[in-house]
Amino acid sequence: MVTSEQLPDWLKRQYPFKTKSYTTPHGAQMSYVDEGPHSEEAVLFLHGNPSWSFLYRDIIKTLSPKIRCIAPDHIGMGLSDKPADYPYNLAARITDIEGLVNHLGLWKVHLVVHDWGGAIGSGWAVRRPERVGRIVIFNTGAFRSPHIPLRIALCRTPVLGTFIVRALNGFAGPAVWMSMNNRKLTRDERRGFLFPYNSWGNRVAVNAFVKDIPMEDDHPSYKTLVEVELGLKELHPKPVRLIWGGADFCFDMRFFMRWQKIFPHAQHYYMPEAGHYVIDDSAPTATRLTTEFLLSK
């Protein structure tokens, strides 16, 4: 695991948080940000693949003076441990987050989710709906879908896909430009997103996340995803805000419309010019819409 003290100065300027660590039920060290006033109420930010808690840096800076902000790096991602033999599957990741929430003694959790963070966060939330407050949903899914971009399907193949993702950095590398549409990331922003994924070994979970997309009903994570999808009804009473980038090559309009059917009462904001990294691609708007919703009573 990499600590915040070990980060280069150019990265500390963007990500100025002192990270902490938690030992997951499977024995790995999970790095997480814990900023703001100590309380049993907190905002839990969950990232996906191939990002890390760096994705939420600006929102955390804005929110943390007023409410506790927790942003973990999933095992194998960000600054967390990257073991070669970890159970990199949806069920284990939900268990990891449940363990972290219990470890921190959180009794009211507002969720902010993006990409695979949607399935992971929803997986925890449907188990503990009594602890869930408000929910902000960026481009993500937490349900079955037959749609997968060809480029991701290629990375999902056992041999060639692994070579593309781990040897050529063909997933995390292209993400820093494919996930943006409204603007280009700065050089240091690109370096920030890619910092944890600089070698074959450090891309183990980037590859595992892609392989864990349950497209077939005999996939090891298919049953878990079905349980999450069916459990979403437990969250119907919760205040929900959808903030969606319309230029996302992966989580497109079909996912956005599906969320609206699941949560018909949700407030929804559709930004046609924003890409997959909507939090960065339309940062001022995304930050404002998130913070005002989470701080509203």
N, C-alpha and C positions, 0 to 999 in steps of 0.2 A: 504494500500500500504506500502511496505517496502522500506525504503530509503537506499542508499549506505552506509550512516553513521552507520546504524544498522547492517550491515553485520559482521559476525565473521571474525577475522583476517585471518584465513586460506583461506577464500573465497576472501577477498580483495586482497590477494597476486596474485590470478589468474585473478580477475575481478576488476582491480584497478581504475574503472571509477566512477566519480561523476554523479549519475543519476539525471535526471530532470523529471518533470511530466507534463502531458497535460490532460485536461478534454475532453473526447470524446463527440460527439453529444448526446450520450445516458446517459451522466452524470457520467461516471466512470473515475477514475484516471489511466492514462496510464503512466507507467515508461518507460523512454527511455534514451539511451546513446547518447550524442552529443559531439564528440571529434574532434579535429582538427581545422584548420583555419576557422573562420566564413565566410560563403560565401553563395550565392544563389545556388551554385552547391554543390551537396553532393552525397555520396554513401548511399543508403538506404538498410539496411540488414533486411530481413524478415525471421523469423524462423517458424517452424511448431510445430507439436505435437509429443512427450511431452517435447520438448526442450524449450529454451528461449534465450535471447540475449547472454547469456554465450557461446553459440555455436560459436559465431563469435569473441571471445575475442582476439585470436592471430592475426587474419587478421586485426582487428581494431587497435591493437598495431602497426602493421607494416605500415598500410596505413595512419593513422591519422596525422602523422607529415607532410603529403603532401596534403591531401584532407580531407574535412569534412566527418565524418562518423556518420550516424544516425542509431541506432539499437533499435527499440521499443520492448517491451514485450506486446504481444496481451493481451487484457483484460482477466483476469482469469489465466494468465500465468506469469511465472517469478516473478518480483517484483511488477507487476501491481495489482490493485484492483481485488478481486475475489468475486464479488457479486453473490448471489444465483439466482437472477432473471434477469440477463442480457440477451439480445437477442444474444445468442451464435450461430450465423449462418454466412454463407459466405457473404451475403449482408451487414450485420452490420460490419463485420471485414474490408471489403473493404472501407466502409464509414468511419470507424475509421482511417484508414491509409490516406485516402484523407483529412480528417480533420487535421491530424498531419502535412502533407506536406504543407497544406495551412497555418496552424498556424506558421510554421517555415519559411514561405516565400520562399520555394524552387522552382526554376524555371528550373533547370536542375537536373534530378535525374538519377543516375546510379543504377540499381537494382541488388541486389544479393539475390537469393531466394533458399529456401530449404523446402522440405516436403510441408505442407499446405501453406507455404509462397509463393509457386509458383502460386497457384490459387488466393490468396489474392493480391499479387503484380501484377500479370497479370490483375486482375480485375480493379485495379487502373490504370494501364498503358494503357489499351485499352480505358479508359475514357479520358485520358490526354496524348496521344502519342506525342504531341508537346513538352512535358516536359521531355520525356524519352531520356537518352543518351545510354550508354552501358548496356548490360544485361548479368549477369553471372547466369547460371542455374545449380544448384546442383540437386541431386536426388529428383525429384518432378514431379507433373503433374498439368495441368491447363485445363483439358479436361475430357470428360467422358471415363470411362473404365469399362469393365465387370469383371476385375480381382481384387480380394481382397483376401489376405491371410486368411486362416481359423481362425487363432488366432485373427486377427483383426475383422473378421466377428463375432466371438463369443463375443468380447468386445462390439460390436455394438448392441447386443440384449438388449431389454428394461430393464429387471429386473436382469437377471443373469449377463449381461455385466456390468451394473452399479455397482453391488456388486463387481465384479472382479476388475474394474478400481478404484472405490472410497474406498471400504473397504479393499481390499487386496493389493492395489497399484500394480495391475497386468498388468498395461500398462507402466507407467513411470518407475517402478522398473526394469522389464526385459529389457527395452530399453537400459540401460547402458551397457549391455553385448551383447544383440542380434543385436545391431546396429554397433558393431565393429567386424572386421574379421582379419585385418592386425596386430592389437596389442590390448592389454588390457588397458582400462582407468586406471589411477592411482587412489588410494583411494580418494584423494581430488578432482580429476576430477569427479568421480562418485558422491561424495557428492555435488559437485557443480551443476551438472545436476538435482539432486533430491532435493536440498535445498528448492525450492518453493513449493514442493508437498508432504508435511509431514503430511497431515491429510485428512479426508473425505471432509471437507469444502474446503481445498486448492486444491483438485483435481476436482473441479466442471467443469472447462473448459477442462481438459484432457478428461473427460468423454463426454463433449458436442462436442468436436472436433471429436471424434470417431463417435458419433451419427450423425454428420453433413455430413458424407460421402454420397453423393447422388447417390446411386446405382439404385434406382427406379425412374421412370419418374413422380411419384406423390410425391416425396420427396420435402420438403420445399425449399431446396437449389438447386434442379435440374435445374430449370429455370435460376437461376443466373449462374450456372456453364456453361450451354449452351451458355449464352450470352458472358461469358468470352472466351470460346472456339472459337466461331464464330468471336469474336473481335480480335483474335490473328493476323489476317491478317494486322491489323493496325500497327503492330510492325515489319513487314517484312523488312523495310529499316534499322532497327537498327543493330548495331554490336552486335553479340551474341556469347558467349562462353559457351559450355556445358562441365562441369567437372563432371564425372560420376563414382560412385563406382559400380563395377560390381558384388560385393557380397552382394548386397542389397536384403533382403528377401521380401521387399514390392515393391519399385519402381525398377523393374527389367529391363532387356534388352528391353522388349516391350515398356516401357515408353521412354527409351533412343532413340529407333528407331522412335518412334512417334514424338519426338522433332526434330529429324533430317529431317523428312518429313515436319514439320511445318516451320522450318528454315533451308532450304537446304544449305544456304550460311554460316551457323554457323561454327565456329571453334569447334572441339570436341576432348575431351581427355577422353579416357576410361581407368580406372584403375581397372583391374580385381580383384585385391586383396582387394580393399577397400569396407567397408560395408556402411550401410545407413548413419552413421555419417562420411561421407567421409572427411569432414572438419577436424575432429579429427583423423580419422583412417589413413589418409595419409596427415598429417598436413603440412609438409614442401612443398610437391608438390602442394597441394591445395592452400596454401597461396601464393606460387610463381606464379602459373598460374593465380590466381585472381588479385594479385596486379599488375603484369606486364600488364595485359589486361586493367585494369581500369586506369592505368596511361599512357597508350600509346596514341598517338595522331593520 
